[in-house]
Amino acid sequence: MRDKTQTNSAAPGDGLIRAGAVVFFIGAVATLVTVAPFLLGTTPFPTYMFGLSMLMGVGFLVAGAGVLRSVAEGRRRARADASG
């Protein structure tokens, strides 16, 4: 029988990492769509599509913040276990 604490144990920062991955993926698709007309020789997309490409960097930063939050919580737990 499985332990109920392990089935729904999301560490701090996991949500940020998942959200960052989704935003990064959306930015990657926007980048491919934006670059495709240059490679195919067709008319380029409007300028706002280049702005959507910046979502790759935003997603990377959000995921990085989630990793840092997870690391900070791990260090906090380690200190609590060592002192207690």
Phi, psi and omega in degrees: 000138183277149176283130184292337180288336181274339184286330183232045182258096176260121181287155176301135180098345181297321179295320178294322180294315179295315180297319178298322179295320180294314180296320178299316180297318177298318177295323179293319178295318178298323178295316178298319179293324182287324183278334184305316180299329178292323180283330182267352178078022179261182180288138182289160178285165179297166185298327182297337176294327176292326175296321177295331178296334179292349178296337176300313180293321179296316178298321178297317179293320179296315178296321177297321176296322177295320178296315179297322178295319178296318178295317180298319178293322177297318178294321179297318179293321180296320178294321180293321179291324181290325183272340186255000000 
